[in-house]
């Protein structure tokens, strides 16, 4: 049973090498496609995603040093980032007006979401230097934190449907739930749940969003 469901045991095995390589390539393919899709001068959004995905796939297959270089410099995008980028592509190609990671007209996302992501990142950075009285990063190897995240994501998703909140709530909660499920079955990218949920790119993106919200609020105050 524990061989099939390793997260139920007290140990936290690392993902197989093939799994690490698969999600490393998938994560960077999704992130690079999302980052470059808005630069493609094509009106049809489906073609923009197709062009970017094919371009970066060919680059990864023809340039051996691309993935290894990205891994050495920036590590592997987390499963949450992967799910958010795939969700962005799905909603963008279906012409949905609401998205969390967007390439067209954005939907306002509560600043609290970006604040929580930024704060968690700073806690992990501070913990990495040993400046906290409690060790946060090792809890990512514990099954308990995974079950807690699963329950919170399910609750968030249920409330989003029940209260009929903004569509970005459903997208964010669904992506977090899916990322947690992928982690449960794959342990990608390195066996630690915090790495699966939060990577440096998502952390930096949260800071950019907070700065934009602050600048927008400041500009509105100056014009009022």
Secondary structure, DSSP 8 states (H G I E B T S, - for coil): -TTT-GGGSSS-----HHHHHHHHHHHHHHHHHHHHGGGS--S-HHHHHHHHHHHHHHHHHH-HHHHHHHHHHH----HHHHHHHHHHHHHHHTT-S--SS-SSS-----HHHHHHHHHHHHHHHHHHTT-SSS--GGGGGSHHHHHHHHHHHHHHHHHHHHTT--HHHHHHHHHHHHHHHHHHHH-TTTS-HHHHH--HHHHHHHHHHHHHHHHHHHHHHHH-
